[in-house]
Amino acid sequence: MMALTWFRSLTRMSQVLLGMGGVIFALTLHVLGVAGLSSLQATTVLFAIAFILRLRPNQVTPHPHPTPPHLFLAGVWILFLVLNQAPLAAQNWLIYFLPLTTAIGLSLLLFGRAQWGKYSQHLTLFIILTLPIERLIHPINNLLKVSHFMTQLSTFLLWYVGFNVDYHEDFIVFPQRAMWIDPHCAGIATILWMLQLALLFLIMIPTSKLYKIIVPLVAILTVLFVNGIRLGMLAFFAAHSPAAFDFWHSDNSQIFSTLPIVLFGIFCWFTAQNKTHQTNPQEQFSSESTPLIKER
């Protein structure tokens, strides 16, 4: 209701600019979806929400008249059109700069050059999204041998629950059949994505130095554990039920990409709650102690 009242209080030109900004943001998400970058698409939405939350309501005053920086909008539109026509957009590393480019363009469009300096520090959030996650999978796997570690972890989990299983290099080996762990299935992209979310949380919620280590570590361990269970389940199905393997190796396995986010979100919620509970007693003590001093 407050947002609607605020929107009605703007000039007609400001309302038009906000509407154009909404269309551009929607097109950004559409282009990312066409490129198959669903993780970047979802993260862009979260970072946009974080950007809005970091702004004070009295700071959001769209510029009433177009200025030269608004011409940047034309370049953004051209970029959208080019990326929409590119059949292999996901393989073009420039697409990872699209959220940052859109954020800069929208800030110039809505606020103008004079006010842009007030918002430029908040735009650093979107620099995090320029990390080309999909292109880093193989280099990281070659360096850290993540797929081999996941093979060992999944094999251990299967062995622990009683299955006759072993591993060889990046293969989980059952007596009936072996399954190879592809680097793209090792969870590297999900780990990098979760690290982006962890960094976003640390930017939004002030924490101690210890939690600046714990939060990224929890994000990584959550992905490793959930993906270890997923790969073990797929290896079992590959050996005993190929139909079930095909089912859970398709888009039907979205639960395994959603579960780490849910678990990490719960952890972040409890962390934020603990941070609030730690600060409130001090504020309450200081507010209660003041009248006692005055009475004396």
C-alpha angles and dihedrals in degrees: 000000000000090000091053091049090048091049092052091051091062125093119261091253091052090051090051091050091050090050091051089048091054091051092050092049090050090050090051091056090046093053091049089050092050089051090054093243097135093155092053088046093055093042091051089057091050093048091048089054090049090050091053093046091053091057120086114235092238090054095062102091111144115216109259097213133042114255132186093273087061087071085074084077090071090057091050091052091050089050090052092051093049094048092046091056095045108103092201099039093143089061092054108092091204090074089073088067091056097094091049092045091049092048092051092045094049093047090053091045096049103034107025128223095290095059097031093093091066091060102035094090090055090054089069085083090073093052086074089063094059089079105115095225098177091051093053097056098091097039091050092045091050090050102041102023091228094165091054091049091050089050090055093044095049091045090052092050091050092047091047093057091049109268123142098238140138138176136232118190103308095345127102102211125208120176089250100042145347128229125209119221107225115209089240089058094048092086097247093132091048091049092052090046092051090049088056089053091046091053090048090053092049090051093049098041119045109227139171122270090257092058091049084067098036097051097057090041092054090049091054096043092048092056093045094051096045093043090047089058091046094051092046090052091048092049090052092049091046089057100040110019118024091180091057089046091055090048096050094039091060131069088292088083094071088118089074092055092045098046096067090051092050093047093046090046090054090050091050091048092054090045091053091046092051089049090053093047091050093054100039097064090054092049091047092049093050092047092048096044094056096069090049090056091048092051090056 
